[in-house]
Amino acid sequence: MQVTAPRKPNRRGRGKPETTPALPPISPGMVGGRYRPLTGPEVERIHTLVLDLLADLGLSQITPSLEARAVAAGCEVDGAGRLRFPRALVEDVIARTRRKFTLHGIDPAHDLEIGGQRVHAGTGGAAPTIMDFASGKYRESTVADLYDIARLVDRLDNIHWYHRSVVARDTKTILDLDINTTYACLSGTTKSIAVSYTDSASVRAVMPMLDAVAGGEGKFRDRPFCTAVCCHVVPPMRFATESCDALEAAVEAGMPILLVAAGQAGATAPAALAGAVAQACAEVLAGLILCNIIDPNCRGIFATWPFVSDLRTGAMSGGSGEQALLSAACAQMAAFYDLPNSVPAGMTDSKLPDMQSGGEKGYTISLAAHAGASMIHESAGMHGSLMGTSFESYALDNDLLGAILRTVKGVEVNEDTVNFEVIRDVVLGEGHYLGHPQTYTRMKTDYLYPQIADRRSISAWEEAGARDAREIARDQVSAILADHYPSHIPEAVDRQLRDAFNIILPRVRMRAGNGIW
């Protein structure tokens, strides 16, 4: 029998606790991608269908301006007026488009590096209603709600950006909606923001506002902190005229572009999940190609957002298991293309922050994160399949996102974590790890401690009032919104904006002590 020399024990982990600053257990941009719902051959098969759809079917209703650009770049318009994309052009754009870029925050401390399966989570959606914090009843959402949600998100560390999540129903015109949405988002947070601009006039109108907040004319282009959300297609396989005009204006202005295709499986996308993924990929690639034709250095985000229908009723089912699979598969296709991407997850069908909500949010967001989605939109605050939102859900979901991101980080295996002497010292010594230096260090770097989830014993919880998570979340919301009124936009700049634009949010509403919170 061959005898091998015993391995010399690793002596790391002994001695005094380390004095160097401990890295937190989670951070924006941890790498996912370990979960793959599709096999390699299945990915290739979907990709083949994507190329066929773009080359042989194409998309209809292209705008004249973009048609001229596309034809000059090698596309062709068939006899039915459909814009077709040659396979070579599609593959060329995929090969040369930007793989990574910085998604800038208004404050550089909130800059995010997007791409390479680095996972981030944020808000999204366009809910027309919000659960009133006082009455608990749903009502129409307002500009003030947009601002208050932005202030709340500004203080929730696991929500990495603020994409407007409600529609300001108290605005009179489309232009007023887009201007006031931009203003409320800018004023409420120093994180990166995103706004769904409905046409090119809105994009051009808000540029002076973005420049003013950035520090002067042309400054926004240097650090673009506002993303234009463009639903540039009307599935199946048609361009949306006004949104395409907005896309063109936004790319020319240097804005990052979230290119959204939001077909509904069984209605405006195939009921077969793989077919829905393929159609979404084709529709988003069509938009990405147009963006690259306008500006080869554009910051395009591959936002495949196929949604699920309950085929018994036709109603959207954002919290379904099928939605979790669709979003994860789309993230895997984006990884195949190596493109900065976005998928939707966290869109519970529940109308309340209850068990259904937590379960649906948990598994949809987890699958998207572990599939390596660059950006998970709609991951906080949303209810009723994006038709509503609630303040306390942002706080609850912030806690949930922290736990999910901790699972993305995974199990660290190195000389310190797989250490013979740490175990030997305890086994032959005190018999527990409570006072060991490794425990002291690892409690800061390996373990995440929730702000809302309750880990006390039943008796301690009962003695403290037996309050549930929603009540604790309401306390957190009240504390933040009563006190946190960001002041990063100087008063002189704010006056300038109010003189130039029809801002309907009263200035007094943006100060502490206003009697609202």
Kinemage of the C-alpha trace (Angstrom):
@kinemage 1
@onewidth
@group {chain A} dominant
@subgroup {mainchain}
@vectorlist {calphas} color= white
{ca met a 1} P 0.000 0.000 0.000
{ca gln a 2} L 1.353 3.395 -0.937
{ca val a 3} L 1.563 5.829 1.930
{ca thr a 4} L 1.406 9.552 1.248
{ca ala a 5} L 2.747 12.212 3.554
{ca pro a 6} L 0.028 14.077 5.466
{ca arg a 7} L -0.778 17.562 4.208
{ca lys a 8} L 0.653 20.277 6.397
{ca pro a 9} L -2.227 21.994 8.208
{ca asn a 10} L -3.053 25.521 7.105
{ca arg a 11} L -2.260 27.897 9.971
{ca arg a 12} L -4.397 30.781 8.805
{ca gly a 13} L -7.273 31.736 11.074
{ca arg a 14} L -5.338 31.758 14.357
{ca gly a 15} L -4.430 34.807 16.398
{ca lys a 16} L -6.163 38.115 16.960
{ca pro a 17} L -9.090 39.373 14.900
{ca glu a 18} L -8.109 41.160 11.711
{ca thr a 19} L -8.065 44.964 11.920
{ca thr a 20} L -8.501 45.625 8.195
{ca pro a 21} L -12.004 46.789 7.206
{ca ala a 22} L -14.307 43.873 6.514
{ca leu a 23} L -16.022 43.708 3.136
{ca pro a 24} L -19.814 43.500 3.392
{ca pro a 25} L -21.488 40.175 2.662
{ca ile a 26} L -23.265 41.576 -0.417
{ca ser a 27} L -22.662 44.394 -2.881
{ca pro a 28} L -24.106 45.524 -6.222
{ca gly a 29} L -22.809 43.572 -9.186
{ca met a 30} L -22.028 40.151 -7.740
{ca val a 31} L -21.671 37.592 -10.521
{ca gly a 32} L -24.537 35.182 -11.210
{ca gly a 33} L -25.105 32.708 -14.019
{ca arg a 34} L -24.883 29.359 -12.250
{ca tyr a 35} L -28.532 28.539 -12.931
{ca arg a 36} L -29.165 27.582 -16.563
{ca pro a 37} L -32.703 26.559 -17.499
{ca leu a 38} L -31.570 25.920 -21.081
{ca thr a 39} L -28.923 23.464 -22.306
{ca gly a 40} L -26.245 24.623 -24.720
{ca pro a 41} L -27.959 23.034 -27.757
{ca glu a 42} L -31.278 24.570 -26.691
{ca val a 43} L -29.708 28.031 -26.569
{ca glu a 44} L -28.283 27.506 -30.064
{ca arg a 45} L -31.658 26.343 -31.359
{ca ile a 46} L -33.393 29.443 -30.001
{ca his a 47} L -30.653 31.624 -31.485
{ca thr a 48} L -31.216 30.039 -34.897
{ca leu a 49} L -34.911 30.911 -34.692
{ca val a 50} L -34.006 34.482 -33.662
{ca leu a 51} L -31.861 34.895 -36.782
{ca asp a 52} L -34.596 33.397 -38.964
{ca leu a 53} L -37.207 35.755 -37.536
{ca leu a 54} L -35.077 38.828 -38.169
{ca ala a 55} L -33.871 37.785 -41.651
{ca asp a 56} L -36.963 36.124 -43.122
{ca leu a 57} L -39.877 37.794 -41.307
{ca gly a 58} L -38.566 41.127 -40.048
{ca leu a 59} L -40.578 43.825 -38.308
{ca ser a 60} L -43.254 46.099 -39.750
{ca gln a 61} L -44.072 49.788 -39.241
{ca ile a 62} L -40.527 51.160 -39.162
{ca thr a 63} L -40.348 54.960 -39.062
{ca pro a 64} L -39.038 56.688 -42.216
{ca ser a 65} L -35.986 58.099 -40.442
{ca leu a 66} L -34.910 54.772 -38.965
{ca glu a 67} L -35.738 52.961 -42.207
{ca ala a 68} L -33.319 55.197 -44.086
{ca arg a 69} L -30.576 54.568 -41.518
{ca ala a 70} L -31.212 50.807 -41.500
{ca val a 71} L -31.253 50.415 -45.283
{ca ala a 72} L -28.022 52.380 -45.541
{ca ala a 73} L -26.483 49.925 -43.029
{ca gly a 74} L -27.522 46.843 -45.060
{ca cys a 75} L -31.103 46.058 -44.035
{ca glu a 76} L -33.813 45.659 -46.639
{ca val a 77} L -37.529 46.419 -46.817
{ca asp a 78} L -39.629 43.707 -48.457
{ca gly a 79} L -42.761 44.108 -50.555
{ca ala a 80} L -44.961 44.055 -47.449
{ca gly a 81} L -43.025 46.932 -45.900
{ca arg a 82} L -41.287 44.756 -43.303
{ca leu a 83} L -37.730 45.676 -42.325
{ca arg a 84} L -35.503 42.597 -42.576
{ca phe a 85} L -32.125 42.232 -40.892
{ca pro a 86} L -29.503 40.093 -42.702
{ca arg a 87} L -27.928 37.420 -40.516
{ca ala a 88} L -24.434 38.807 -41.050
{ca leu a 89} L -25.511 42.261 -39.869
{ca val a 90} L -27.210 40.849 -36.771
{ca glu a 91} L -24.170 38.819 -35.812
{ca asp a 92} L -21.855 41.735 -36.538
{ca val a 93} L -23.789 44.066 -34.233
{ca ile a 94} L -23.889 41.420 -31.490
{ca ala a 95} L -20.128 41.031 -31.825
{ca arg a 96} L -19.234 44.727 -31.690
{ca thr a 97} L -21.841 46.300 -29.395
{ca arg a 98} L -20.806 47.408 -25.919
{ca arg a 99} L -20.389 44.546 -23.486
{ca lys a 100} L -20.139 46.688 -20.370
{ca phe a 101} L -20.738 50.263 -19.334
{ca thr a 102} L -21.233 52.397 -16.257
{ca leu a 103} L -24.801 53.146 -15.353
{ca his a 104} L -24.188 56.446 -13.627
{ca gly a 105} L -25.888 57.560 -10.462
{ca ile a 106} L -26.701 61.209 -9.892
{ca asp a 107} L -24.149 60.772 -7.107
{ca pro a 108} L -21.089 58.843 -8.389
{ca ala a 109} L -21.247 56.746 -5.208
{ca his a 110} L -24.204 54.984 -6.841
{ca asp a 111} L -22.493 54.209 -10.173
{ca leu a 112} L -23.135 50.621 -11.328
{ca glu a 113} L -21.015 48.514 -13.682
{ca ile a 114} L -23.474 46.785 -16.002
{ca gly a 115} L -22.577 43.660 -17.972
{ca gly a 116} L -20.746 40.380 -17.562
{ca gln a 117} L -23.581 38.702 -15.576
{ca arg a 118} L -23.041 41.105 -12.671
{ca val a 119} L -26.403 41.131 -10.912
{ca his a 120} L -28.276 44.278 -9.881
{ca ala a 121} L -31.847 44.835 -8.730
{ca gly a 122} L -34.124 47.847 -8.934
{ca thr a 123} L -37.612 49.140 -9.448
{ca gly a 124} L -39.711 49.421 -12.591
{ca gly a 125} L -43.219 49.332 -13.888
{ca ala a 126} L -45.980 51.808 -14.577
{ca ala a 127} L -48.591 51.145 -11.917
{ca pro a 128} L -51.663 53.383 -12.234
{ca thr a 129} L -52.628 52.809 -8.601
{ca ile a 130} L -50.965 52.822 -5.190
{ca met a 131} L -52.130 51.529 -1.830
{ca asp a 132} L -52.740 54.618 0.278
{ca phe a 133} L -50.456 54.469 3.317
{ca ala a 134} L -53.140 55.728 5.696
{ca ser a 135} L -56.309 54.029 4.466
{ca gly a 136} L -54.888 50.820 2.991
{ca lys a 137} L -57.108 51.296 -0.081
{ca tyr a 138} L -55.862 51.538 -3.647
{ca arg a 139} L -56.151 54.959 -5.291
{ca glu a 140} L -54.748 56.676 -8.383
{ca ser a 141} L -51.027 57.411 -8.136
{ca thr a 142} L -49.620 60.957 -8.299
{ca val a 143} L -46.427 62.948 -8.838
{ca ala a 144} L -46.066 63.187 -5.056
{ca asp a 145} L -46.123 59.385 -4.863
{ca leu a 146} L -43.343 59.198 -7.440
{ca tyr a 147} L -41.263 61.582 -5.343
{ca asp a 148} L -41.976 59.765 -2.068
{ca ile a 149} L -41.091 56.363 -3.540
{ca ala a 150} L -37.855 57.855 -4.871
{ca arg a 151} L -37.007 59.165 -1.382
{ca leu a 152} L -37.715 55.755 0.085
{ca val a 153} L -35.619 53.910 -2.515
{ca asp a 154} L -32.811 56.388 -1.893
{ca arg a 155} L -32.392 54.894 1.599
{ca leu a 156} L -32.834 51.196 0.725
{ca asp a 157} L -29.407 49.759 -0.048
{ca asn a 158} L -30.449 46.620 -1.935
{ca ile a 159} L -32.517 48.557 -4.480
{ca his a 160} L -29.808 49.797 -6.823
{ca trp a 161} L -31.671 52.261 -9.082
{ca tyr a 162} L -35.032 53.995 -9.361
{ca his a 163} L -37.025 53.357 -12.511
{ca arg a 164} L -40.315 55.216 -12.152
{ca ser a 165} L -42.758 52.666 -10.767
{ca val a 166} L -46.073 54.554 -10.847
{ca val a 167} L -47.824 56.800 -13.339
{ca ala a 168} L -48.497 60.377 -12.255
{ca arg a 169} L -52.235 60.414 -12.886
{ca asp a 170} L -52.554 64.053 -11.808
{ca thr a 171} L -50.762 65.395 -14.882
{ca lys a 172} L -52.805 66.776 -17.774
{ca thr a 173} L -50.729 66.053 -20.888
{ca ile a 174} L -48.185 63.497 -22.045
{ca leu a 175} L -45.481 66.170 -21.996
{ca asp a 176} L -46.412 67.206 -18.445
{ca leu a 177} L -46.356 63.536 -17.417
{ca asp a 178} L -42.828 62.985 -18.728
{ca ile a 179} L -41.459 66.293 -17.405
{ca asn a 180} L -42.934 65.853 -13.930
{ca thr a 181} L -41.913 62.194 -13.753
{ca thr a 182} L -38.327 63.151 -14.563
{ca tyr a 183} L -38.368 65.965 -12.011
{ca ala a 184} L -39.807 63.793 -9.218
{ca cys a 185} L -37.261 61.038 -9.835
{ca leu a 186} L -34.342 63.471 -10.006
{ca ser a 187} L -35.398 65.251 -6.826
{ca gly a 188} L -36.085 62.165 -4.740
{ca thr a 189} L -32.901 60.135 -5.131
{ca thr a 190} L -29.206 60.341 -5.965
{ca lys a 191} L -29.268 56.871 -7.531
{ca ser a 192} L -29.531 56.266 -11.268
{ca ile a 193} L -33.048 56.895 -12.568
{ca ala a 194} L -35.072 55.648 -15.535
{ca val a 195} L -38.127 57.156 -17.198
{ca ser a 196} L -40.396 55.811 -19.942
{ca tyr a 197} L -40.482 58.585 -22.530
{ca thr a 198} L -43.452 58.382 -24.847
{ca asp a 199} L -42.135 60.395 -27.786
{ca ser a 200} L -39.169 62.371 -29.067
{ca ala a 201} L -40.652 65.706 -27.951
{ca ser a 202} L -40.477 64.567 -24.331
{ca val a 203} L -36.847 63.482 -24.691
{ca arg a 204} L -35.848 66.831 -26.140
{ca ala a 205} L -37.891 68.700 -23.528
{ca val a 206} L -36.193 67.094 -20.503
{ca met a 207} L -32.615 67.480 -21.734
{ca pro a 208} L -32.215 71.028 -20.288
{ca met a 209} L -33.489 69.683 -16.950
{ca leu a 210} L -30.970 66.820 -16.986
{ca asp a 211} L -28.165 69.193 -17.954
{ca ala a 212} L -29.100 71.615 -15.167
{ca val a 213} L -28.943 68.869 -12.530
{ca ala a 214} L -25.671 67.606 -14.043
{ca gly a 215} L -24.085 71.043 -13.685
{ca gly a 216} L -24.616 72.880 -16.948
{ca glu a 217} L -25.238 72.609 -20.665
{ca gly a 218} L -23.798 69.408 -22.124
{ca lys a 219} L -22.790 67.998 -18.718
{ca phe a 220} L -25.381 65.219 -18.717
{ca arg a 221} L -23.758 63.556 -21.718
{ca asp a 222} L -20.508 63.198 -19.717
{ca arg a 223} L -22.264 61.201 -16.961
{ca pro a 224} L -25.740 60.177 -18.183
{ca phe a 225} L -27.662 59.252 -15.034
{ca cys a 226} L -31.131 58.951 -16.607
{ca thr a 227} L -32.049 55.930 -18.741
{ca ala a 228} L -34.688 56.192 -21.438
{ca val a 229} L -37.066 53.248 -21.274
{ca cys a 230} L -38.230 52.499 -24.826
{ca cys a 231} L -40.919 49.946 -25.603
{ca his a 232} L -39.850 50.198 -29.239
{ca val a 233} L -41.977 47.265 -30.400
{ca val a 234} L -45.628 46.301 -30.309
{ca pro a 235} L -45.465 42.504 -30.202
{ca pro a 236} L -45.634 40.470 -32.285
{ca met a 237} L -42.842 41.851 -34.489
{ca arg a 238} L -44.026 45.420 -35.126
{ca phe a 239} L -42.265 48.662 -34.345
{ca ala a 240} L -43.988 51.253 -32.130
{ca thr a 241} L -43.780 54.489 -34.105
{ca glu a 242} L -43.705 57.112 -31.339
{ca ser a 243} L -41.405 55.031 -29.127
{ca cys a 244} L -39.009 54.581 -32.057
{ca asp a 245} L -38.897 58.356 -32.443
{ca ala a 246} L -38.107 58.596 -28.716
{ca leu a 247} L -35.426 55.921 -29.102
{ca glu a 248} L -33.728 57.851 -31.890
{ca ala a 249} L -33.786 61.104 -29.916
{ca ala a 250} L -32.522 59.439 -26.745
{ca val a 251} L -29.583 57.723 -28.443
{ca glu a 252} L -28.603 60.999 -30.102
{ca ala a 253} L -28.754 62.681 -26.665
{ca gly a 254} L -26.361 60.107 -25.175
{ca met a 255} L -28.905 58.477 -22.873
{ca pro a 256} L -28.669 54.792 -21.928
{ca ile a 257} L -31.536 52.919 -23.598
{ca leu a 258} L -33.588 50.146 -22.035
{ca leu a 259} L -34.883 48.325 -25.112
{ca val a 260} L -38.063 46.586 -23.977
{ca ala a 261} L -40.054 43.884 -25.756
{ca ala a 262} L -42.980 42.903 -23.551
{ca gly a 263} L -45.030 40.323 -25.412
{ca gln a 264} L -47.519 38.295 -23.386
{ca ala a 265} L -47.175 34.536 -23.836
{ca gly a 266} L -50.315 33.101 -25.380
{ca ala a 267} L -51.542 36.519 -26.516
{ca thr a 268} L -48.896 38.678 -28.227
{ca ala a 269} L -46.104 36.101 -27.946
{ca pro a 270} L -46.127 32.320 -28.455
{ca ala a 271} L -47.662 30.249 -25.653
{ca ala a 272} L -44.624 27.964 -25.926
{ca leu a 273} L -42.060 29.443 -23.524
{ca ala a 274} L -39.102 28.849 -25.855
{ca gly a 275} L -40.962 30.600 -28.680
{ca ala a 276} L -41.741 33.562 -26.410
{ca val a 277} L -38.047 33.825 -25.534
{ca ala a 278} L -37.040 33.700 -29.211
{ca gln a 279} L -39.559 36.361 -30.275
{ca ala a 280} L -38.471 38.674 -27.445
{ca cys a 281} L -34.806 38.236 -28.355
{ca ala a 282} L -35.526 39.033 -32.007
{ca glu a 283} L -37.575 42.125 -31.141
{ca val a 284} L -34.945 43.502 -28.745
{ca leu a 285} L -32.070 42.761 -31.120
{ca ala a 286} L -33.904 44.731 -33.809
{ca gly a 287} L -33.912 47.744 -31.487
{ca leu a 288} L -30.292 47.222 -30.476
{ca ile a 289} L -29.224 47.123 -34.116
{ca leu a 290} L -31.002 50.420 -34.784
{ca cys a 291} L -29.339 51.989 -31.729
{ca asn a 292} L -25.913 50.847 -32.911
{ca ile a 293} L -26.574 52.213 -36.383
{ca ile a 294} L -27.327 55.615 -34.810
{ca asp a 295} L -24.371 55.455 -32.391
{ca pro a 296} L -21.989 52.460 -32.321
{ca asn a 297} L -20.993 53.461 -28.781
{ca cys a 298} L -24.544 53.569 -27.412
{ca arg a 299} L -25.419 52.148 -23.996
{ca gly a 300} L -28.068 49.660 -25.044
{ca ile a 301} L -29.688 47.316 -22.513
{ca phe a 302} L -31.115 44.057 -23.894
{ca ala a 303} L -34.467 44.070 -22.071
{ca thr a 304} L -36.323 40.893 -23.025
{ca trp a 305} L -39.503 41.087 -20.936
{ca pro a 306} L -41.916 38.401 -22.146
{ca phe a 307} L -44.807 38.209 -19.701
{ca val a 308} L -47.137 35.336 -18.865
{ca ser a 309} L -50.880 35.062 -19.382
{ca asp a 310} L -53.144 32.860 -17.328
{ca leu a 311} L -54.500 31.067 -20.380
{ca arg a 312} L -57.821 30.386 -18.656
{ca thr a 313} L -58.635 34.104 -18.500
{ca gly a 314} L -55.990 35.976 -20.500
{ca ala a 315} L -54.988 37.951 -17.400
{ca met a 316} L -51.315 38.680 -16.813
{ca ser a 317} L -49.649 36.434 -14.237
{ca gly a 318} L -46.423 38.162 -13.199
{ca gly a 319} L -45.898 35.937 -10.165
{ca ser a 320} L -46.150 32.575 -11.916
{ca gly a 321} L -43.544 29.838 -12.106
{ca glu a 322} L -43.642 30.217 -15.880
{ca gln a 323} L -42.678 33.891 -15.494
{ca ala a 324} L -39.705 32.845 -13.372
{ca leu a 325} L -38.567 30.439 -16.095
{ca leu a 326} L -39.105 32.962 -18.899
{ca ser a 327} L -37.044 35.650 -17.184
{ca ala a 328} L -34.262 33.222 -16.292
{ca ala a 329} L -34.138 31.857 -19.852
{ca cys a 330} L -33.967 35.395 -21.241
{ca ala a 331} L -31.072 36.165 -18.892
{ca gln a 332} L -29.315 33.037 -20.171
{ca met a 333} L -29.815 34.119 -23.791
{ca ala a 334} L -28.372 37.540 -22.943
{ca ala a 335} L -25.348 35.794 -21.426
{ca phe a 336} L -25.000 33.801 -24.660
{ca tyr a 337} L -24.917 37.090 -26.566
{ca asp a 338} L -22.758 38.667 -23.820
{ca leu a 339} L -25.000 41.730 -23.691
{ca pro a 340} L -25.908 44.040 -20.790
{ca asn a 341} L -29.453 43.004 -20.090
{ca ser a 342} L -32.630 43.356 -18.082
{ca val a 343} L -35.404 40.940 -17.164
{ca pro a 344} L -38.545 41.451 -15.060
{ca ala a 345} L -39.043 39.621 -11.759
{ca gly a 346} L -40.882 40.320 -8.519
{ca met a 347} L -44.203 41.211 -10.176
{ca thr a 348} L -46.442 39.398 -7.735
{ca asp a 349} L -50.086 38.827 -8.608
{ca ser a 350} L -50.993 39.444 -4.970
{ca lys a 351} L -52.605 42.744 -4.070
{ca leu a 352} L -51.115 42.797 -0.577
{ca pro a 353} L -47.666 42.298 0.957
{ca asp a 354} L -48.687 38.822 2.113
{ca met a 355} L -47.482 35.224 1.878
{ca gln a 356} L -48.405 34.974 -1.813
{ca ser a 357} L -46.444 38.138 -2.497
{ca gly a 358} L -43.342 36.962 -0.660
{ca gly a 359} L -43.369 33.547 -2.293
{ca glu a 360} L -43.873 34.823 -5.837
{ca lys a 361} L -41.284 37.542 -5.457
{ca gly a 362} L -38.827 35.119 -3.861
{ca tyr a 363} L -38.746 32.495 -6.574
{ca thr a 364} L -39.041 34.804 -9.586
{ca ile a 365} L -36.254 37.120 -8.430
{ca ser a 366} L -34.034 34.232 -7.277
{ca leu a 367} L -34.141 32.458 -10.631
{ca ala a 368} L -33.409 35.684 -12.522
{ca ala a 369} L -30.521 36.543 -10.210
{ca his a 370} L -28.953 33.089 -10.345
{ca ala a 371} L -29.322 33.065 -14.131
{ca gly a 372} L -27.055 36.133 -14.154
{ca ala a 373} L -29.408 38.947 -15.196
{ca ser a 374} L -27.512 42.253 -15.325
{ca met a 375} L -30.553 44.218 -14.190
{ca ile a 376} L -33.659 42.818 -12.535
{ca his a 377} L -36.423 45.349 -13.020
{ca glu a 378} L -39.710 45.518 -11.102
{ca ser a 379} L -38.075 43.633 -8.226
{ca ala a 380} L -39.415 45.913 -5.485
{ca gly a 381} L -42.772 47.339 -4.518
{ca met a 382} L -45.047 45.965 -7.227
{ca his a 383} L -48.422 44.235 -6.790
{ca gly a 384} L -51.343 43.041 -8.878
{ca ser a 385} L -49.144 42.116 -11.862
{ca leu a 386} L -47.760 45.674 -12.087
{ca met a 387} L -51.120 47.401 -11.675
{ca gly a 388} L -50.420 48.575 -8.121
{ca thr a 389} L -47.720 49.283 -5.580
{ca ser a 390} L -47.412 49.881 -1.833
{ca phe a 391} L -44.911 51.826 0.233
{ca glu a 392} L -44.243 49.112 2.807
{ca ser a 393} L -43.485 46.595 0.054
{ca tyr a 394} L -40.370 48.537 -0.943
{ca ala a 395} L -38.998 48.070 2.574
{ca leu a 396} L -40.032 44.405 2.716
{ca asp a 397} L -38.593 43.697 -0.719
{ca asn a 398} L -35.340 45.444 0.168
{ca asp a 399} L -34.915 42.844 2.919
{ca leu a 400} L -35.813 40.035 0.514
{ca leu a 401} L -33.395 41.302 -2.139
{ca gly a 402} L -30.578 41.308 0.387
{ca ala a 403} L -31.142 37.636 1.179
{ca ile a 404} L -31.391 36.716 -2.509
{ca leu a 405} L -28.213 38.616 -3.368
{ca arg a 406} L -26.464 36.797 -0.531
{ca thr a 407} L -27.309 33.497 -2.226
{ca val a 408} L -25.846 34.848 -5.475
{ca lys a 409} L -22.541 35.492 -3.727
{ca gly a 410} L -22.382 31.794 -2.920
{ca val a 411} L -20.009 29.822 -0.723
{ca glu a 412} L -16.452 31.102 -0.595
{ca val a 413} L -13.856 28.317 -0.773
{ca asn a 414} L -10.251 29.286 -0.044
{ca glu a 415} L -7.423 28.639 2.428
{ca asp a 416} L -9.192 30.464 5.232
{ca thr a 417} L -12.647 28.947 4.787
{ca val a 418} L -11.397 25.367 4.306
{ca asn a 419} L -8.982 25.376 7.224
{ca phe a 420} L -7.882 22.332 9.186
{ca glu a 421} L -6.409 24.239 12.103
{ca val a 422} L -9.525 26.317 12.774
{ca ile a 423} L -11.490 23.135 13.342
{ca arg a 424} L -8.659 21.401 15.239
{ca asp a 425} L -8.173 24.373 17.584
{ca val a 426} L -11.845 24.318 18.545
{ca val a 427} L -12.197 20.536 18.789
{ca leu a 428} L -9.140 20.248 21.044
{ca gly a 429} L -9.826 23.506 22.834
{ca glu a 430} L -13.015 25.260 24.005
{ca gly a 431} L -15.382 23.099 21.976
{ca his a 432} L -17.204 25.964 20.284
{ca tyr a 433} L -16.448 28.585 17.655
{ca leu a 434} L -18.100 31.575 19.333
{ca gly a 435} L -14.885 33.294 20.390
{ca his a 436} L -12.683 32.182 17.519
{ca pro a 437} L -11.055 34.949 15.410
{ca gln a 438} L -12.451 33.444 12.217
{ca thr a 439} L -15.986 33.707 13.603
{ca tyr a 440} L -15.445 37.339 14.547
{ca thr a 441} L -14.253 38.149 11.016
{ca arg a 442} L -16.742 36.007 9.148
{ca met a 443} L -19.750 37.358 10.988
{ca lys a 444} L -19.144 40.613 9.116
{ca thr a 445} L -18.140 39.261 5.709
{ca asp a 446} L -20.265 36.108 5.333
{ca tyr a 447} L -23.524 36.872 7.124
{ca leu a 448} L -26.269 39.328 6.237
{ca tyr a 449} L -28.553 40.584 8.981
{ca pro a 450} L -32.088 41.628 7.959
{ca gln a 451} L -33.654 44.880 9.059
{ca ile a 452} L -37.233 43.598 9.091
{ca ala a 453} L -37.294 39.778 9.172
{ca asp a 454} L -37.659 38.667 12.809
{ca arg a 455} L -35.266 36.045 14.196
{ca arg a 456} L -36.152 36.298 17.893
{ca ser a 457} L -37.644 33.462 19.878
{ca ile a 458} L -41.422 33.183 19.962
{ca ser a 459} L -41.530 34.314 23.589
{ca ala a 460} L -39.314 37.353 22.938
{ca trp a 461} L -41.428 38.260 19.907
{ca glu a 462} L -44.640 37.981 21.933
{ca glu a 463} L -43.217 40.078 24.758
{ca ala a 464} L -42.291 42.774 22.235
{ca gly a 465} L -45.854 43.033 20.963
{ca ala a 466} L -46.138 40.133 18.480
{ca arg a 467} L -45.935 42.501 15.484
{ca asp a 468} L -45.688 41.149 11.945
{ca ala a 469} L -43.239 42.115 9.208
{ca arg a 470} L -45.647 44.489 7.497
{ca glu a 471} L -46.012 46.546 10.682
{ca ile a 472} L -42.237 46.776 11.062
{ca ala a 473} L -41.942 47.815 7.417
{ca arg a 474} L -44.508 50.569 7.954
{ca asp a 475} L -42.403 51.912 10.827
{ca gln a 476} L -39.336 51.986 8.566
{ca val a 477} L -41.248 53.740 5.785
{ca ser a 478} L -42.647 56.335 8.176
{ca ala a 479} L -39.223 57.041 9.676
{ca ile a 480} L -37.575 57.507 6.277
{ca leu a 481} L -40.310 59.595 4.662
{ca ala a 482} L -40.778 61.857 7.674
{ca asp a 483} L -37.132 62.850 7.683
{ca his a 484} L -35.377 62.098 4.387
{ca tyr a 485} L -35.785 64.986 1.935
{ca pro a 486} L -32.773 64.922 -0.415
{ca ser a 487} L -31.152 68.285 -1.110
{ca his a 488} L -28.699 67.378 -3.862
{ca ile a 489} L -30.374 69.786 -6.295
{ca pro a 490} L -29.464 73.319 -5.175
{ca glu a 491} L -32.385 75.666 -4.528
{ca ala a 492} L -31.218 78.001 -7.281
{ca val a 493} L -31.303 75.144 -9.800
{ca asp a 494} L -34.716 74.058 -8.541
{ca arg a 495} L -36.053 77.597 -9.032
{ca gln a 496} L -34.596 77.558 -12.538
{ca leu a 497} L -36.398 74.296 -13.296
{ca arg a 498} L -39.692 75.580 -11.911
{ca asp a 499} L -39.401 78.732 -14.024
{ca ala a 500} L -38.725 76.695 -17.159
{ca phe a 501} L -41.145 73.774 -16.688
{ca asn a 502} L -44.687 73.180 -15.496
{ca ile a 503} L -43.726 71.465 -12.224
{ca ile a 504} L -46.867 70.543 -10.273
{ca leu a 505} L -45.217 69.160 -7.117
{ca pro a 506} L -45.337 72.056 -4.600
{ca arg a 507} L -41.989 73.054 -3.141
{ca val a 508} L -43.450 73.015 0.374
{ca arg a 509} L -44.292 69.320 -0.156
{ca met a 510} L -40.560 68.636 -0.494
{ca arg a 511} L -39.571 69.774 3.003
{ca ala a 512} L -39.739 68.085 6.396
{ca gly a 513} L -42.610 69.113 8.635
{ca asn a 514} L -45.121 69.416 5.802
{ca gly a 515} L -47.725 67.437 7.730
{ca ile a 516} L -47.907 64.583 5.209
{ca trp a 517} L -45.574 62.097 6.863
